[in-house]
Amino acid sequence: MDTAPRTESGSALIYILIAIALLAALTVTFMEPSSQQTSSQNTYKLASDIKAQADFITSAVQECVLSWRGGDATIDSTGTGTDPGASKVYPVNPDSLHFTGATIGPAGDRKVAHLRCPGNPGDDKNHTPLFSGNSGKFMPPPPDLFEDWEWYNGSDGVFFWIGTPKTDPYIQTALQKIDSMYSDCEADIIDATSGAVKLDSVASGQTVECANGRTCFRVRITRLSGAVPTCP
Protein backbone atom coordinates (compact mmCIF):
# COMPACT_ATOMS: atom_id res chain seq x y z
CA MET A 1 0.00 0.00 0.00
CA ASP A 2 2.99 2.29 0.51
CA THR A 3 4.14 1.97 -3.14
CA ALA A 4 1.06 3.53 -4.82
CA PRO A 5 1.58 7.11 -3.62
CA ARG A 6 5.27 7.00 -4.61
CA THR A 7 4.31 5.77 -8.12
CA GLU A 8 1.72 8.52 -8.54
CA SER A 9 4.24 11.11 -7.25
CA GLY A 10 6.89 9.87 -9.70
CA SER A 11 4.43 9.97 -12.59
CA ALA A 12 3.41 13.54 -11.74
CA LEU A 13 7.08 14.62 -11.72
CA ILE A 14 7.60 13.11 -15.17
CA TYR A 15 4.57 15.02 -16.52
CA ILE A 16 5.89 18.25 -15.01
CA LEU A 17 9.32 17.74 -16.62
CA ILE A 18 7.69 16.98 -19.98
CA ALA A 19 5.56 20.13 -19.70
CA ILE A 20 8.67 22.24 -18.95
CA ALA A 21 10.50 20.75 -21.95
CA LEU A 22 7.53 21.42 -24.23
CA LEU A 23 7.23 25.00 -22.97
CA ALA A 24 10.93 25.60 -23.62
CA ALA A 25 10.61 24.17 -27.15
CA LEU A 26 7.58 26.33 -27.87
CA THR A 27 9.37 29.42 -26.57
CA VAL A 28 12.30 28.85 -28.94
CA THR A 29 9.92 28.12 -31.83
CA PHE A 30 7.99 31.33 -31.34
CA MET A 31 11.03 33.51 -30.68
CA GLU A 32 12.74 32.75 -34.03
CA PRO A 33 9.80 33.68 -36.27
CA SER A 34 9.23 36.80 -34.15
CA SER A 35 12.79 37.98 -34.87
CA GLN A 36 12.42 37.12 -38.54
CA GLN A 37 9.07 38.85 -38.67
CA THR A 38 10.55 42.04 -37.19
CA SER A 39 13.34 42.03 -39.77
CA SER A 40 10.83 41.43 -42.55
CA GLN A 41 8.64 44.28 -41.33
CA ASN A 42 11.65 46.64 -41.19
CA THR A 43 12.66 45.64 -44.71
CA TYR A 44 9.17 46.15 -46.09
CA LYS A 45 8.71 49.54 -44.38
CA LEU A 46 12.09 50.88 -45.51
CA ALA A 47 11.62 49.66 -49.09
CA SER A 48 8.14 51.16 -49.22
CA ASP A 49 9.32 54.51 -47.82
CA ILE A 50 12.26 54.85 -50.22
CA LYS A 51 10.25 53.79 -53.27
CA ALA A 52 7.36 56.11 -52.36
CA GLN A 53 9.70 59.09 -51.98
CA ALA A 54 11.55 58.28 -55.22
CA ASP A 55 8.22 58.14 -57.07
CA PHE A 56 7.11 61.39 -55.44
CA ILE A 57 10.29 63.19 -56.54
CA THR A 58 10.09 61.79 -60.08
CA SER A 59 6.44 62.81 -60.36
CA ALA A 60 7.11 66.37 -59.14
CA VAL A 61 10.02 66.79 -61.57
CA GLN A 62 8.08 65.40 -64.53
CA GLU A 63 5.15 67.67 -63.72
CA CYS A 64 7.52 70.64 -63.84
CA VAL A 65 8.97 69.54 -67.19
CA LEU A 66 5.55 68.96 -68.75
CA SER A 67 4.10 72.20 -67.42
CA TRP A 68 7.04 74.38 -68.49
CA ARG A 69 8.39 72.62 -71.56
CA GLY A 70 10.61 75.49 -72.66
CA GLY A 71 12.67 75.34 -69.50
CA ASP A 72 15.10 78.22 -69.03
CA ALA A 73 17.13 79.00 -72.16
CA THR A 74 19.42 81.34 -70.21
CA ILE A 75 21.03 78.45 -68.30
CA ASP A 76 24.66 78.25 -69.45
CA SER A 77 25.28 74.55 -70.07
CA THR A 78 28.52 75.03 -72.01
CA GLY A 79 31.70 73.39 -70.79
CA THR A 80 32.78 76.53 -68.98
CA GLY A 81 29.29 77.65 -67.94
CA THR A 82 27.46 77.47 -64.64
CA ASP A 83 25.93 74.07 -65.49
CA PRO A 84 28.14 72.08 -67.91
CA GLY A 85 26.11 69.55 -69.90
CA ALA A 86 22.91 70.20 -67.93
CA SER A 87 19.45 69.79 -69.41
CA LYS A 88 17.73 73.20 -69.48
CA VAL A 89 14.26 71.71 -69.04
CA TYR A 90 15.06 69.80 -65.84
CA PRO A 91 15.84 71.47 -62.51
CA VAL A 92 19.50 72.46 -62.37
CA ASN A 93 21.58 71.74 -59.30
CA PRO A 94 20.29 73.73 -56.29
CA ASP A 95 23.78 75.10 -55.65
CA SER A 96 24.18 76.27 -59.27
CA LEU A 97 25.79 79.68 -59.78
CA HIS A 98 22.99 80.30 -62.29
CA PHE A 99 21.00 81.49 -59.27
CA THR A 100 23.53 84.18 -58.40
CA GLY A 101 21.58 87.44 -58.21
CA ALA A 102 18.22 85.64 -58.13
CA THR A 103 15.67 86.35 -55.42
CA ILE A 104 16.63 82.99 -53.96
CA GLY A 105 20.39 82.64 -54.40
CA PRO A 106 22.32 79.37 -54.81
CA ALA A 107 21.67 76.82 -52.06
CA GLY A 108 24.59 75.56 -50.02
CA ASP A 109 23.86 71.96 -51.01
CA ARG A 110 22.29 69.73 -53.67
CA LYS A 111 19.32 68.55 -51.64
CA VAL A 112 16.25 67.61 -53.66
CA ALA A 113 14.19 69.62 -51.18
CA HIS A 114 15.77 72.77 -52.67
CA LEU A 115 14.95 72.05 -56.34
CA ARG A 116 13.41 74.80 -58.49
CA CYS A 117 11.43 74.53 -61.71
CA PRO A 118 13.13 76.06 -64.80
CA GLY A 119 10.75 77.91 -67.10
CA ASN A 120 8.58 78.95 -64.19
CA PRO A 121 8.70 81.87 -64.81
CA GLY A 122 10.02 81.84 -68.41
CA ASP A 123 13.69 82.49 -69.17
CA ASP A 124 14.27 83.93 -65.74
CA LYS A 125 16.67 82.75 -63.03
CA ASN A 126 13.98 83.19 -60.34
CA HIS A 127 12.82 79.59 -60.72
CA THR A 128 9.88 78.67 -58.50
CA PRO A 129 10.69 76.05 -55.82
CA LEU A 130 9.28 72.60 -56.54
CA PHE A 131 8.52 71.92 -52.89
CA SER A 132 6.87 74.85 -51.14
CA GLY A 133 3.56 76.25 -49.99
CA ASN A 134 2.97 77.72 -53.46
CA SER A 135 3.37 74.38 -55.21
CA GLY A 136 1.36 72.50 -52.60
CA LYS A 137 4.10 69.85 -52.47
CA PHE A 138 6.31 69.35 -49.46
CA MET A 139 9.39 67.14 -49.34
CA PRO A 140 9.00 64.69 -46.43
CA PRO A 141 11.88 63.85 -44.08
CA PRO A 142 14.18 61.13 -45.45
CA PRO A 143 13.40 57.50 -44.57
CA ASP A 144 14.68 56.23 -41.22
CA LEU A 145 18.46 55.67 -41.11
CA PHE A 146 19.00 57.59 -44.38
CA GLU A 147 20.29 61.08 -45.18
CA ASP A 148 18.61 63.61 -47.50
CA TRP A 149 18.01 62.96 -51.19
CA GLU A 150 20.50 64.80 -53.43
CA TRP A 151 20.32 65.93 -57.07
CA TYR A 152 22.49 65.96 -60.18
CA ASN A 153 21.84 67.55 -63.59
CA GLY A 154 24.92 67.60 -65.80
CA SER A 155 26.91 65.88 -68.53
CA ASP A 156 26.09 62.45 -67.07
CA GLY A 157 22.34 62.97 -67.29
CA VAL A 158 19.81 63.69 -64.56
CA PHE A 159 19.59 61.59 -61.43
CA PHE A 160 19.03 61.76 -57.68
CA TRP A 161 20.29 59.59 -54.86
CA ILE A 162 20.09 58.87 -51.16
CA GLY A 163 22.67 57.41 -48.78
CA THR A 164 23.06 55.89 -45.35
CA PRO A 165 26.06 55.30 -43.06
CA LYS A 166 24.17 52.52 -41.26
CA THR A 167 24.94 48.83 -41.75
CA ASP A 168 21.76 47.16 -40.49
CA PRO A 169 21.38 43.90 -42.47
CA TYR A 170 17.84 44.62 -43.60
CA ILE A 171 18.96 47.81 -45.38
CA GLN A 172 20.69 45.85 -48.15
CA THR A 173 17.67 43.58 -48.49
CA ALA A 174 15.38 46.60 -48.79
CA LEU A 175 17.59 48.27 -51.41
CA GLN A 176 17.81 45.10 -53.47
CA LYS A 177 14.04 44.78 -53.32
CA ILE A 178 13.61 48.35 -54.62
CA ASP A 179 16.30 47.93 -57.28
CA SER A 180 14.40 44.94 -58.68
CA MET A 181 11.39 47.22 -59.29
CA TYR A 182 13.34 49.31 -61.82
CA SER A 183 14.49 48.45 -65.32
CA ASP A 184 18.17 47.92 -66.16
CA CYS A 185 20.27 51.06 -65.62
CA GLU A 186 17.29 52.99 -64.24
CA ALA A 187 18.50 52.55 -60.67
CA ASP A 188 21.55 51.16 -58.92
CA ILE A 189 23.03 50.47 -55.49
CA ILE A 190 26.43 52.04 -54.79
CA ASP A 191 28.73 50.54 -52.16
CA ALA A 192 31.00 53.24 -50.75
CA THR A 193 31.61 51.58 -47.40
CA SER A 194 35.32 51.26 -48.21
CA GLY A 195 35.73 54.70 -49.79
CA ALA A 196 33.86 57.44 -51.64
CA VAL A 197 32.52 56.50 -55.09
CA LYS A 198 32.13 59.11 -57.84
CA LEU A 199 28.68 59.30 -59.38
CA ASP A 200 29.65 61.36 -62.43
CA SER A 201 32.51 61.30 -64.93
CA VAL A 202 33.90 64.77 -64.28
CA ALA A 203 37.69 64.48 -64.46
CA SER A 204 38.41 67.48 -62.27
CA GLY A 205 36.66 70.27 -60.45
CA GLN A 206 33.22 69.88 -58.89
CA THR A 207 31.96 66.33 -58.75
CA VAL A 208 29.28 64.34 -56.94
CA GLU A 209 29.83 61.16 -54.99
CA CYS A 210 28.41 58.58 -52.67
CA ALA A 211 30.32 59.66 -49.57
CA ASN A 212 32.82 57.46 -47.79
CA GLY A 213 31.24 54.94 -45.42
CA ARG A 214 27.85 55.09 -47.14
CA THR A 215 25.62 52.81 -49.12
CA CYS A 216 23.68 54.80 -51.70
CA PHE A 217 20.68 54.22 -53.92
CA ARG A 218 20.46 56.18 -57.17
CA VAL A 219 17.49 56.72 -59.48
CA ARG A 220 18.09 58.00 -63.03
CA ILE A 221 15.63 60.26 -64.83
CA THR A 222 17.81 60.58 -67.95
CA ARG A 223 21.18 59.11 -68.84
CA LEU A 224 23.82 59.28 -71.52
CA SER A 225 22.40 58.26 -74.91
CA GLY A 226 25.47 56.17 -75.78
CA ALA A 227 25.54 54.21 -72.55
CA VAL A 228 23.89 51.02 -73.87
CA PRO A 229 24.45 48.24 -72.95
CA THR A 230 26.46 49.37 -69.92
CA CYS A 231 25.32 52.02 -67.46
CA PRO A 232 27.36 55.20 -67.05
C-alpha positions in Angstrom: 0.0 0.0 0.0 3.0 2.3 0.5 4.1 2.0 -3.1 1.1 3.5 -4.8 1.6 7.1 -3.6 5.3 7.0 -4.6 4.3 5.8 -8.1 1.7 8.5 -8.5 4.2 11.1 -7.3 6.9 9.9 -9.7 4.4 10.0 -12.6 3.4 13.5 -11.7 7.1 14.6 -11.7 7.6 13.1 -15.2 4.6 15.0 -16.5 5.9 18.3 -15.0 9.3 17.7 -16.6 7.7 17.0 -20.0 5.6 20.1 -19.7 8.7 22.2 -19.0 10.5 20.8 -22.0 7.5 21.4 -24.2 7.2 25.0 -23.0 10.9 25.6 -23.6 10.6 24.2 -27.1 7.6 26.3 -27.9 9.4 29.4 -26.6 12.3 28.8 -28.9 9.9 28.1 -31.8 8.0 31.3 -31.3 11.0 33.5 -30.7 12.7 32.8 -34.0 9.8 33.7 -36.3 9.2 36.8 -34.1 12.8 38.0 -34.9 12.4 37.1 -38.5 9.1 38.9 -38.7 10.5 42.0 -37.2 13.3 42.0 -39.8 10.8 41.4 -42.5 8.6 44.3 -41.3 11.6 46.6 -41.2 12.7 45.6 -44.7 9.2 46.1 -46.1 8.7 49.5 -44.4 12.1 50.9 -45.5 11.6 49.7 -49.1 8.1 51.2 -49.2 9.3 54.5 -47.8 12.3 54.9 -50.2 10.2 53.8 -53.3 7.4 56.1 -52.4 9.7 59.1 -52.0 11.5 58.3 -55.2 8.2 58.1 -57.1 7.1 61.4 -55.4 10.3 63.2 -56.5 10.1 61.8 -60.1 6.4 62.8 -60.4 7.1 66.4 -59.1 10.0 66.8 -61.6 8.1 65.4 -64.5 5.1 67.7 -63.7 7.5 70.6 -63.8 9.0 69.5 -67.2 5.5 69.0 -68.7 4.1 72.2 -67.4 7.0 74.4 -68.5 8.4 72.6 -71.6 10.6 75.5 -72.7 12.7 75.3 -69.5 15.1 78.2 -69.0 17.1 79.0 -72.2 19.4 81.3 -70.2 21.0 78.4 -68.3 24.7 78.3 -69.4 25.3 74.5 -70.1 28.5 75.0 -72.0 31.7 73.4 -70.8 32.8 76.5 -69.0 29.3 77.7 -67.9 27.5 77.5 -64.6 25.9 74.1 -65.5 28.1 72.1 -67.9 26.1 69.6 -69.9 22.9 70.2 -67.9 19.5 69.8 -69.4 17.7 73.2 -69.5 14.3 71.7 -69.0 15.1 69.8 -65.8 15.8 71.5 -62.5 19.5 72.5 -62.4 21.6 71.7 -59.3 20.3 73.7 -56.3 23.8 75.1 -55.7 24.2 76.3 -59.3 25.8 79.7 -59.8 23.0 80.3 -62.3 21.0 81.5 -59.3 23.5 84.2 -58.4 21.6 87.4 -58.2 18.2 85.6 -58.1 15.7 86.4 -55.4 16.6 83.0 -54.0 20.4 82.6 -54.4 22.3 79.4 -54.8 21.7 76.8 -52.1 24.6 75.6 -50.0 23.9 72.0 -51.0 22.3 69.7 -53.7 19.3 68.5 -51.6 16.3 67.6 -53.7 14.2 69.6 -51.2 15.8 72.8 -52.7 15.0 72.1 -56.3 13.4 74.8 -58.5 11.4 74.5 -61.7 13.1 76.1 -64.8 10.7 77.9 -67.1 8.6 78.9 -64.2 8.7 81.9 -64.8 10.0 81.8 -68.4 13.7 82.5 -69.2 14.3 83.9 -65.7 16.7 82.8 -63.0 14.0 83.2 -60.3 12.8 79.6 -60.7 9.9 78.7 -58.5 10.7 76.1 -55.8 9.3 72.6 -56.5 8.5 71.9 -52.9 6.9 74.8 -51.1 3.6 76.3 -50.0 3.0 77.7 -53.5 3.4 74.4 -55.2 1.4 72.5 -52.6 4.1 69.9 -52.5 6.3 69.4 -49.5 9.4 67.1 -49.3 9.0 64.7 -46.4 11.9 63.8 -44.1 14.2 61.1 -45.5 13.4 57.5 -44.6 14.7 56.2 -41.2 18.5 55.7 -41.1 19.0 57.6 -44.4 20.3 61.1 -45.2 18.6 63.6 -47.5 18.0 63.0 -51.2 20.5 64.8 -53.4 20.3 65.9 -57.1 22.5 66.0 -60.2 21.8 67.5 -63.6 24.9 67.6 -65.8 26.9 65.9 -68.5 26.1 62.4 -67.1 22.3 63.0 -67.3 19.8 63.7 -64.6 19.6 61.6 -61.4 19.0 61.8 -57.7 20.3 59.6 -54.9 20.1 58.9 -51.2 22.7 57.4 -48.8 23.1 55.9 -45.3 26.1 55.3 -43.1 24.2 52.5 -41.3 24.9 48.8 -41.8 21.8 47.2 -40.5 21.4 43.9 -42.5 17.8 44.6 -43.6 19.0 47.8 -45.4 20.7 45.8 -48.2 17.7 43.6 -48.5 15.4 46.6 -48.8 17.6 48.3 -51.4 17.8 45.1 -53.5 14.0 44.8 -53.3 13.6 48.3 -54.6 16.3 47.9 -57.3 14.4 44.9 -58.7 11.4 47.2 -59.3 13.3 49.3 -61.8 14.5 48.4 -65.3 18.2 47.9 -66.2 20.3 51.1 -65.6 17.3 53.0 -64.2 18.5 52.6 -60.7 21.5 51.2 -58.9 23.0 50.5 -55.5 26.4 52.0 -54.8 28.7 50.5 -52.2 31.0 53.2 -50.8 31.6 51.6 -47.4 35.3 51.3 -48.2 35.7 54.7 -49.8 33.9 57.4 -51.6 32.5 56.5 -55.1 32.1 59.1 -57.8 28.7 59.3 -59.4 29.7 61.4 -62.4 32.5 61.3 -64.9 33.9 64.8 -64.3 37.7 64.5 -64.5 38.4 67.5 -62.3 36.7 70.3 -60.4 33.2 69.9 -58.9 32.0 66.3 -58.8 29.3 64.3 -56.9 29.8 61.2 -55.0 28.4 58.6 -52.7 30.3 59.7 -49.6 32.8 57.5 -47.8 31.2 54.9 -45.4 27.9 55.1 -47.1 25.6 52.8 -49.1 23.7 54.8 -51.7 20.7 54.2 -53.9 20.5 56.2 -57.2 17.5 56.7 -59.5 18.1 58.0 -63.0 15.6 60.3 -64.8 17.8 60.6 -67.9 21.2 59.1 -68.8 23.8 59.3 -71.5 22.4 58.3 -74.9 25.5 56.2 -75.8 25.5 54.2 -72.5 23.9 51.0 -73.9 24.5 48.2 -73.0 26.5 49.4 -69.9 25.3 52.0 -67.5 27.4 55.2 -67.0 
